[in-house]
Amino acid sequence: MEKTGKKKLTDIFIIILPGLLAFAVNCFAYMVPKQVVSPERYIFFDMEIDRMIPLVPAFIIIYYLSFAQWLNYFLQACFGKRDLRDRFFSADILAKIISFFVFMIWPVAMYSVTLPDDGSFWTKLLALTYAVDNRMGCLPSFHCFYSWMAFRYSLEAEPRERKWLTWANLIFAVLVFASTVLVKQHYLIDILAGVGFAEIALQLIGHTGLPERFGKAMDALTAKITERLA
């Protein structure tokens, strides 16, 4: 019974391993530049159109609910068709490697915002977000990148009778886009960059053979893990 339980856990770990790898690359690309790039090098757009967008603290709930959308996308890709898994995760990793160099070379940061002194829960949550999240690493927006990838995956993976889920993903992605600027975590151009990086990566990997290499690498890695845990 104990061996059966261990085997089930091993099988689940192997299935989600590609997603874990993509997530690890994401964390590296996002967090390392925040630690090593000097604030003196930060670039602030301060465009008038961005300053015209109002601050709406309540949208911080959408900003955080987006994590559930991303988790659903990762799990769908891990447990879904292998060709889609390899295509989307290899595109994800490629986009994050490029993003890492963008963050290092061109570190766009969001300007400081004065929060209203209204004592509301949303304002307090937004203040906490500002306190724990270094405001560099705006372009491209990973929030917008992942919400768009969730929509794109759903567009290709969902059968016709479940296409309503695809449109639900798109509607929620648009809400996430809005949240990034309404809580003053991103500029408008960051939304375009997030979507653009996703689309460019998805197109590029079709001409590189990366999905096939990614699939073979996962096969080799899971074979070693299975052998060690056997």
Secondary structure as GFF3:
##gff-version 3
##sequence-region A 1 230
A	DSSP	alpha_helix	2	36	.	.	.	ID=ss1
A	DSSP	three_ten_helix	39	41	.	.	.	ID=ss2
A	DSSP	alpha_helix	48	52	.	.	.	ID=ss3
A	DSSP	three_ten_helix	57	59	.	.	.	ID=ss4
A	DSSP	alpha_helix	60	79	.	.	.	ID=ss5
A	DSSP	alpha_helix	82	105	.	.	.	ID=ss6
A	DSSP	alpha_helix	121	132	.	.	.	ID=ss7
A	DSSP	alpha_helix	142	157	.	.	.	ID=ss8
A	DSSP	three_ten_helix	160	162	.	.	.	ID=ss9
A	DSSP	alpha_helix	163	182	.	.	.	ID=ss10
A	DSSP	alpha_helix	188	204	.	.	.	ID=ss11
A	DSSP	three_ten_helix	205	207	.	.	.	ID=ss12
A	DSSP	alpha_helix	210	229	.	.	.	ID=ss13
###
